[in-house]
Amino acid sequence: MDKTLHIVGGGMAGAEAAWQAANAGARVVLHEMRPEVGTFAHRTGDLAEMVCSNSFRSDDDEQNAVGLLHWEMRAAGSLIMAMADRHRLPAGGALAVDRDAFARDVTAALRARPDVTIEPGEITELPDGGPNQDQWIIATGPLTSPALGAAIARATGTERLAFFDAIAPIVHAESIDMTRAWRQSRYDKGETEDERTAYINCPLDRDRYEAFIDALLAADKTEFRDGEDAPYFDGCLPIEVMAERGRETLRHGPMKPVGLTNPHAPGVKPHAVVQLRRDNALGTLYNMVGFQTKMKYGAQVDVFRMIPGLEDARFARLGGIHRNTFLNSPSLLDAGLRLRARPHIRFAGQVTGVEGYVESAAMGLLAGRLAAAEINGRALPPPPADSAMGALVHHITGGAEARTFQPMNVNFGLFRPVDGLKGGRRGRRDRYKAYTDRAKAAWGDWLALDAQGSLITT
């Protein structure tokens, strides 16, 4: 082996790609521009720093597609999932983590490897190809630097590679008024008392909700530069954008009042509820669930302090908005995540058009394994379409319509139907269980094939 795998970007995807490739015997150089070149959202130079949320969403591997993706990654020896499990926080049926401890240990694990070199500094150009060219993975994520973004645009001929994403605020727990708020997971979900009380809930009656919506709509917000539109990803809409779609939208979204009982007034059903999820192991910080925002900082403080229980809230971090760079992958990438015009370059993470921490790390896992196999002279096909990994890759590299392509979370709508099962609400649990059973078998077969390591013959 005389080639090196260069990975640009040390986020979820880049860290996972480096781990997987090194485990497969590749020599890895991981390029991360932080802390030399910062971003508005990151606070440290650690790898895999979480900036938007601290949740990996549902961990149910039988009834939820992202939970199935967790299972597949764990089966593949994922570093990201191992560290998420190590630093897990109570969150009902979700997998939430202590973000600082998580990033610290991901960084330490990769720094401890002699086959992984971490090089600080910004990469501003895509590497040229050649017969003896090293392999590259671009895993720069939603905050790809302007210089590298411009280089990608030149190489792909794409005029626009961006939409806007938003970050939710974090509140100091001690500043929440627990005489008005209470601890409870929706529907008391969770196996332990910690999990069943993982969320802090702030109730609003109808009048307070209507006043909150009025203030939200009237608040000062971040303005875009001339010529910029805002094609937001629907899974991470700013709350004020949701409110603009209808006054009841938030009540049926992040502020839905179902599955919760206020112990301070058990006979009164809240009109709406704001939930906060624990953000660190100490329980000193809480993330406002679903409250991504583009409001200006002063407006955020005024509006959020209208919420009962948050009248005296102190914010460890206010919300923000940023450009999220992604490729039109159906037209640019092959099934092995390679750039068709430059096949020595793979892409991984959110830049491929997947959305979410887990999906990003999953694309890094695949890119790392596929690149290492190629470096080692082995033939490794893309993952089977019946697995969660394969369903997601198929969607972004050809299953989706290129003309209307937008970032996508993993979901069972990406899976081909299971023979012999009827649709409809009555059959949903059986159908999802059939999806996950089939996926686990397919994924196990692919991992066994990878381990077998067949040689490339030409």
C-alpha positions as CSV (number, residue, x, y, z in Angstrom):
1,M,0.0,0.0,0.0
2,D,1.7,3.2,-1.2
3,K,-1.3,5.5,-1.2
4,T,-2.7,7.7,1.6
5,L,-6.3,8.6,2.3
6,H,-6.7,12.3,2.9
7,I,-9.9,13.3,4.6
8,V,-10.9,17.0,4.6
9,G,-13.1,17.9,7.6
10,G,-13.1,16.6,11.1
11,G,-16.8,16.6,11.9
12,M,-19.0,13.5,12.3
13,A,-18.4,12.2,8.8
14,G,-14.7,12.9,8.7
15,A,-14.0,11.5,12.1
16,E,-15.9,8.3,11.3
17,A,-14.3,7.9,7.9
18,A,-10.9,8.2,9.4
19,W,-11.7,5.6,12.1
20,Q,-13.2,3.1,9.6
21,A,-10.4,3.5,7.0
22,A,-7.6,3.1,9.6
23,N,-9.4,0.0,11.0
24,A,-9.3,-1.3,7.4
25,G,-5.5,-0.8,7.1
26,A,-5.3,2.5,5.3
27,R,-2.9,5.3,6.2
28,V,-5.0,8.4,7.0
29,V,-4.3,12.1,7.1
30,L,-7.2,14.1,8.6
31,H,-7.3,17.8,7.6
32,E,-9.2,20.0,10.0
33,M,-9.1,23.8,9.7
34,R,-10.2,24.4,13.3
35,P,-8.9,25.9,15.5
36,E,-6.7,27.8,13.1
37,V,-9.8,28.8,11.0
38,G,-12.9,29.1,13.1
39,T,-16.6,29.2,12.2
40,F,-19.4,31.1,13.9
41,A,-21.0,28.0,15.3
42,H,-18.0,26.0,16.7
43,R,-16.5,26.8,20.1
44,T,-13.5,24.4,20.1
45,G,-11.0,22.7,17.9
46,D,-12.3,19.2,18.9
47,L,-13.3,16.8,16.2
48,A,-17.0,15.8,15.9
49,E,-18.1,19.0,17.8
50,M,-21.9,19.1,17.9
51,V,-23.4,22.5,17.2
52,C,-27.1,22.3,16.3
53,S,-28.4,19.7,18.8
54,N,-27.1,17.1,21.1
55,S,-29.6,14.4,20.0
56,F,-29.1,11.5,17.6
57,R,-32.9,11.1,17.7
58,S,-34.7,7.7,18.2
59,D,-32.6,4.7,19.3
60,D,-35.4,2.2,18.4
61,D,-33.9,-0.2,15.9
62,E,-37.2,-2.0,15.1
63,Q,-39.6,0.8,14.5
64,N,-37.5,3.8,13.5
65,A,-35.3,4.2,10.5
66,V,-32.7,6.3,12.3
67,G,-32.6,3.8,15.1
68,L,-31.9,1.1,12.5
69,L,-29.1,3.3,11.2
70,H,-27.7,3.4,14.8
71,W,-27.8,-0.4,14.8
72,E,-26.0,-0.7,11.5
73,M,-23.3,1.7,12.6
74,R,-22.7,-0.1,15.9
75,A,-22.5,-3.4,14.0
76,A,-19.7,-1.8,11.8
77,G,-17.7,-0.7,14.8
78,S,-18.6,3.0,14.6
79,L,-16.5,5.3,16.6
80,I,-19.3,7.9,16.7
81,M,-21.8,5.5,18.0
82,A,-19.4,4.1,20.6
83,M,-18.7,7.5,22.0
84,A,-22.4,8.5,21.9
85,D,-23.2,5.4,23.9
86,R,-20.4,6.2,26.4
87,H,-21.7,9.7,26.9
88,R,-25.4,9.0,26.7
89,L,-27.8,11.3,28.6
90,P,-31.4,10.4,29.7
91,A,-33.7,11.4,26.8
92,G,-36.6,9.0,26.8
93,G,-36.4,6.8,23.7
94,A,-33.9,9.2,22.0
95,L,-30.1,9.0,22.0
96,A,-28.8,12.3,23.4
97,V,-25.2,12.9,24.4
98,D,-23.0,15.1,26.5
99,R,-21.7,17.0,23.6
100,D,-18.4,18.3,25.1
101,A,-17.3,14.9,26.5
102,F,-18.4,13.2,23.3
103,A,-16.2,15.4,21.1
104,R,-13.3,15.3,23.5
105,D,-13.2,11.5,23.4
106,V,-13.7,11.2,19.7
107,T,-10.7,13.5,19.3
108,A,-8.6,11.5,21.8
109,A,-9.4,8.2,20.2
110,L,-8.2,9.4,16.8
111,R,-5.1,11.2,18.1
112,A,-4.1,8.0,19.9
113,R,-3.9,6.1,16.6
114,P,-0.4,5.9,14.9
115,D,-2.1,5.3,11.5
116,V,-4.0,8.6,11.7
117,T,-2.3,12.0,11.4
118,I,-4.4,15.1,12.2
119,E,-3.1,18.1,10.3
120,P,-4.5,21.5,11.2
121,G,-5.1,24.1,8.4
122,E,-7.6,24.9,5.6
123,I,-7.7,23.0,2.3
124,T,-8.8,25.4,-0.3
125,E,-8.6,23.4,-3.6
126,L,-9.7,20.0,-4.7
127,P,-6.7,17.7,-5.6
128,D,-6.0,16.9,-9.2
129,G,-6.1,13.3,-10.3
130,G,-3.5,11.0,-11.8
131,P,-2.5,7.3,-12.0
132,N,-0.8,7.3,-8.6
133,Q,-3.0,9.9,-6.9
134,D,-3.9,9.4,-3.2
135,Q,-7.5,8.9,-2.3
136,W,-9.5,11.9,-0.9
137,I,-12.7,12.3,1.1
138,I,-14.3,15.7,1.3
139,A,-16.3,15.7,4.5
140,T,-16.5,19.4,5.3
141,G,-20.1,19.5,6.3
142,P,-22.6,22.3,6.4
143,L,-19.9,25.0,7.2
144,T,-17.6,24.3,4.2
145,S,-15.2,27.2,3.9
146,P,-16.0,29.7,1.2
147,A,-12.7,29.0,-0.6
148,L,-13.3,25.2,-0.7
149,G,-16.9,25.7,-1.6
150,A,-15.9,27.8,-4.5
151,A,-13.4,25.1,-5.6
152,I,-16.2,22.5,-5.4
153,A,-18.5,24.7,-7.5
154,R,-15.8,25.1,-10.1
155,A,-15.2,21.4,-10.3
156,T,-18.8,20.4,-10.5
157,G,-20.1,23.2,-12.6
158,T,-22.8,23.8,-10.0
159,E,-23.9,27.4,-9.5
160,R,-25.3,27.0,-6.1
161,L,-24.5,24.6,-3.3
162,A,-26.3,26.0,-0.3
163,F,-29.4,26.3,1.8
164,F,-29.8,27.9,5.2
165,D,-29.9,26.0,8.5
166,A,-30.5,27.2,12.0
167,I,-29.3,26.5,15.6
168,A,-31.5,26.3,18.7
169,P,-30.7,28.1,22.0
170,I,-29.3,26.5,25.2
171,V,-30.5,27.5,28.6
172,H,-28.8,27.3,32.0
173,A,-31.0,24.8,34.0
174,E,-30.7,26.7,37.2
175,S,-32.4,29.7,35.6
176,I,-35.6,27.7,34.8
177,D,-38.5,28.3,37.2
178,M,-39.5,24.8,38.2
179,T,-42.6,26.1,40.1
180,R,-44.0,26.6,36.6
181,A,-42.2,24.0,34.6
182,W,-41.9,20.2,35.2
183,R,-39.8,17.2,34.2
184,Q,-41.4,14.5,32.0
185,S,-40.7,12.7,28.8
186,R,-43.6,12.7,26.4
187,Y,-45.9,9.7,27.2
188,D,-43.5,9.0,30.1
189,K,-41.3,7.2,27.6
190,G,-38.2,5.5,28.9
191,E,-37.1,2.5,30.9
192,T,-35.6,4.5,33.9
193,E,-36.8,7.4,36.0
194,D,-34.0,9.5,34.5
195,E,-35.3,8.8,31.0
196,R,-38.9,9.4,31.9
197,T,-38.0,12.8,33.3
198,A,-35.4,13.7,30.7
199,Y,-37.2,16.8,29.4
200,I,-38.3,20.1,31.1
201,N,-41.7,21.2,30.0
202,C,-43.0,24.8,30.0
203,P,-46.8,25.1,29.5
204,L,-48.6,27.9,27.6
205,D,-52.3,28.6,27.8
206,R,-54.1,29.9,24.7
207,D,-53.6,33.6,25.5
208,R,-49.9,33.2,26.2
209,Y,-49.5,31.1,23.0
210,E,-51.1,33.7,20.9
211,A,-49.0,36.5,22.4
212,F,-45.9,34.4,21.8
213,I,-46.8,33.9,18.1
214,D,-47.4,37.6,17.7
215,A,-44.0,38.4,19.3
216,L,-42.3,35.8,17.2
217,L,-43.7,37.1,13.9
218,A,-42.9,40.7,14.8
219,A,-39.3,40.1,16.1
220,D,-36.2,41.4,14.4
221,K,-34.6,38.7,12.3
222,T,-31.4,38.1,10.4
223,E,-31.6,39.5,6.9
224,F,-30.1,37.8,3.9
225,R,-27.8,39.5,1.5
226,D,-29.2,40.7,-1.8
227,G,-29.9,37.9,-4.2
228,E,-30.0,35.2,-1.5
229,D,-33.1,33.2,-1.0
230,A,-33.7,30.8,1.9
231,P,-34.4,27.2,0.7
232,Y,-34.6,25.8,4.3
233,F,-34.5,22.1,5.0
234,D,-38.0,21.2,6.3
235,G,-36.5,19.1,9.2
236,C,-34.7,22.1,10.7
237,L,-37.0,25.1,10.0
238,P,-36.6,28.2,12.1
239,I,-39.6,28.5,14.5
240,E,-40.5,31.9,13.0
241,V,-40.7,30.3,9.5
242,M,-43.0,27.6,10.9
243,A,-45.1,30.3,12.5
244,E,-45.4,32.2,9.2
245,R,-46.9,29.0,7.7
246,G,-49.9,29.2,10.1
247,R,-50.5,30.2,13.7
248,E,-51.3,26.6,14.7
249,T,-48.2,25.1,13.1
250,L,-46.0,25.2,16.2
251,R,-48.8,23.6,18.3
252,H,-48.7,20.6,15.9
253,G,-44.9,20.6,15.7
254,P,-42.3,21.3,18.4
255,M,-44.8,22.8,20.8
256,K,-47.4,20.1,20.6
257,P,-49.0,19.5,24.1
258,V,-49.8,15.8,23.8
259,G,-48.5,13.0,26.1
260,L,-47.8,15.5,29.0
261,T,-49.5,16.3,32.3
262,N,-48.6,19.4,34.3
263,P,-48.3,18.3,38.0
264,H,-48.8,22.0,39.0
265,A,-52.2,21.9,37.4
266,P,-53.1,18.3,36.6
267,G,-56.7,19.1,35.6
268,V,-55.7,21.8,33.1
269,K,-54.5,20.7,29.6
270,P,-51.8,23.1,28.2
271,H,-52.6,24.7,24.9
272,A,-48.9,24.3,23.9
273,V,-45.7,23.1,25.5
274,V,-42.1,24.1,25.0
275,Q,-39.7,21.2,25.7
276,L,-36.1,21.5,26.8
277,R,-33.8,18.5,26.6
278,R,-30.7,17.9,28.8
279,D,-27.6,19.0,26.9
280,N,-24.8,17.8,29.2
281,A,-24.2,15.0,31.7
282,L,-24.3,17.4,34.7
283,G,-27.8,18.5,33.8
284,T,-26.8,22.1,34.0
285,L,-27.6,23.0,30.3
286,Y,-30.9,22.4,28.4
287,N,-31.5,22.6,24.7
288,M,-34.8,24.2,23.5
289,V,-36.2,21.4,21.4
290,G,-37.1,22.4,17.8
291,F,-36.4,26.1,18.5
292,Q,-33.9,26.8,15.7
293,T,-34.2,30.5,14.9
294,K,-33.0,33.3,12.8
295,M,-34.1,36.0,15.3
296,K,-31.5,38.5,16.3
297,Y,-29.9,37.9,19.7
298,G,-31.8,40.7,21.6
299,A,-35.1,39.6,20.2
300,Q,-34.5,36.0,21.1
301,V,-34.0,36.9,24.8
302,D,-37.2,39.0,24.8
303,V,-39.4,36.5,23.0
304,F,-38.2,33.4,24.8
305,R,-38.6,35.0,28.2
306,M,-42.3,35.2,27.4
307,I,-42.5,31.4,27.9
308,P,-43.7,30.4,31.4
309,G,-40.8,29.1,33.4
310,L,-38.2,31.0,31.3
311,E,-39.0,34.5,32.5
312,D,-35.5,34.7,34.1
313,A,-33.8,32.3,31.7
314,R,-30.1,32.7,31.2
315,F,-28.8,31.5,27.8
316,A,-25.5,29.6,27.4
317,R,-25.9,30.0,23.7
318,L,-28.5,31.8,21.6
319,G,-29.8,30.5,18.3
320,G,-28.2,31.4,15.0
321,I,-28.4,30.8,11.2
322,H,-25.8,29.6,8.8
323,R,-25.3,28.5,5.2
324,N,-25.4,24.8,4.7
325,T,-23.4,23.6,1.7
326,F,-24.5,20.4,-0.1
327,L,-24.0,18.9,-3.6
328,N,-26.6,17.9,-6.1
329,S,-25.4,14.4,-5.5
330,P,-27.8,12.5,-7.9
331,S,-26.1,14.3,-10.8
332,L,-22.5,14.3,-9.4
333,L,-21.8,11.2,-7.3
334,D,-21.7,7.5,-8.2
335,A,-23.0,4.8,-5.9
336,G,-19.6,4.6,-4.2
337,L,-19.9,8.4,-3.2
338,R,-17.2,9.2,-5.8
339,L,-17.2,12.4,-7.8
340,R,-17.8,11.1,-11.3
341,A,-15.6,13.7,-12.9
342,R,-12.8,13.0,-10.4
343,P,-13.2,9.4,-9.1
344,H,-10.2,9.7,-6.7
345,I,-12.4,12.1,-4.6
346,R,-15.3,10.9,-2.5
347,F,-17.7,13.0,-0.5
348,A,-19.2,12.2,2.8
349,G,-21.5,13.8,5.4
350,Q,-24.0,16.6,5.0
351,V,-22.3,17.9,1.9
352,T,-23.7,14.8,0.1
353,G,-27.2,15.9,0.8
354,V,-28.0,13.9,3.9
355,E,-29.4,15.7,6.9
356,G,-28.6,14.9,10.6
357,Y,-25.6,13.9,12.7
358,V,-26.3,10.1,12.3
359,E,-26.8,10.2,8.6
360,S,-23.6,12.3,8.2
361,A,-21.6,9.9,10.2
362,A,-23.0,7.0,8.3
363,M,-21.9,8.5,5.0
364,G,-18.4,8.9,6.6
365,L,-18.5,5.3,7.6
366,L,-19.2,4.1,4.1
367,A,-16.8,6.5,2.4
368,G,-14.0,5.4,4.7
369,R,-14.6,1.7,4.1
370,L,-15.0,2.1,0.4
371,A,-11.8,4.3,0.0
372,A,-9.8,1.9,2.2
373,A,-10.9,-1.1,0.1
374,E,-9.8,0.7,-3.1
375,I,-6.5,1.7,-1.6
376,N,-5.9,-1.9,-0.6
377,G,-6.8,-3.2,-4.0
378,R,-10.1,-4.8,-3.0
379,A,-13.5,-4.8,-4.7
380,L,-16.2,-3.7,-2.3
381,P,-19.7,-2.9,-3.8
382,P,-21.9,-0.2,-2.4
383,P,-24.1,-1.3,0.5
384,P,-27.3,-3.2,-0.2
385,A,-30.3,-1.1,-1.0
386,D,-32.3,-3.0,1.7
387,S,-30.1,-1.7,4.5
388,A,-30.6,1.7,6.0
389,M,-27.2,2.8,4.7
390,G,-27.9,1.5,1.2
391,A,-31.4,3.1,1.1
392,L,-29.9,6.4,2.0
393,V,-27.0,6.2,-0.5
394,H,-29.3,5.0,-3.3
395,H,-31.6,8.0,-2.7
396,I,-28.8,10.7,-2.7
397,T,-26.9,9.1,-5.6
398,G,-29.7,8.3,-8.0
399,G,-33.0,7.6,-6.4
400,A,-33.9,11.3,-5.9
401,E,-34.8,13.6,-8.8
402,A,-31.7,15.7,-9.5
403,R,-33.8,18.7,-10.5
404,T,-35.5,19.0,-7.2
405,F,-32.9,17.4,-4.9
406,Q,-33.0,18.6,-1.3
407,P,-31.3,17.2,1.9
408,M,-32.9,14.1,3.3
409,N,-33.1,12.3,6.7
410,V,-33.2,8.5,6.7
411,N,-36.8,7.2,6.7
412,F,-38.7,4.1,5.8
413,G,-40.1,5.9,2.7
414,L,-36.7,5.3,1.1
415,F,-37.0,1.5,1.5
416,R,-38.4,-0.7,-1.2
417,P,-41.7,-2.4,-0.2
418,V,-41.6,-5.7,1.7
419,D,-43.4,-8.4,-0.2
420,G,-46.5,-9.9,1.4
421,L,-47.3,-7.0,3.7
422,K,-50.1,-4.6,3.1
423,G,-49.9,-0.9,3.8
424,G,-52.1,1.2,6.0
425,R,-52.1,2.1,9.7
426,R,-53.0,-1.4,10.9
427,G,-49.9,-2.9,9.3
428,R,-47.4,-0.2,10.1
429,R,-45.6,-1.9,13.1
430,D,-45.4,-5.2,11.2
431,R,-44.1,-3.4,8.1
432,Y,-41.5,-1.5,10.0
433,K,-40.3,-4.6,11.8
434,A,-40.1,-6.4,8.4
435,Y,-38.0,-3.5,7.0
436,T,-35.6,-3.6,10.0
437,D,-35.3,-7.4,10.0
438,R,-34.5,-7.4,6.3
439,A,-32.1,-4.5,6.6
440,K,-30.1,-6.2,9.4
441,A,-29.7,-9.3,7.4
442,A,-28.6,-7.4,4.3
443,W,-26.2,-5.2,6.3
444,G,-24.7,-8.3,8.0
445,D,-24.0,-9.9,4.6
446,W,-22.3,-6.7,3.4
447,L,-20.1,-6.5,6.5
448,A,-19.1,-10.1,6.0
449,L,-18.3,-9.4,2.3
450,D,-16.1,-6.4,3.4
451,A,-14.3,-8.6,5.9
452,Q,-13.7,-11.3,3.3
453,G,-11.8,-8.7,1.2
454,S,-12.0,-10.0,-2.4
455,L,-9.2,-8.7,-4.6
456,I,-9.8,-6.4,-7.5
457,T,-9.2,-8.1,-10.8
458,T,-8.8,-6.2,-14.1
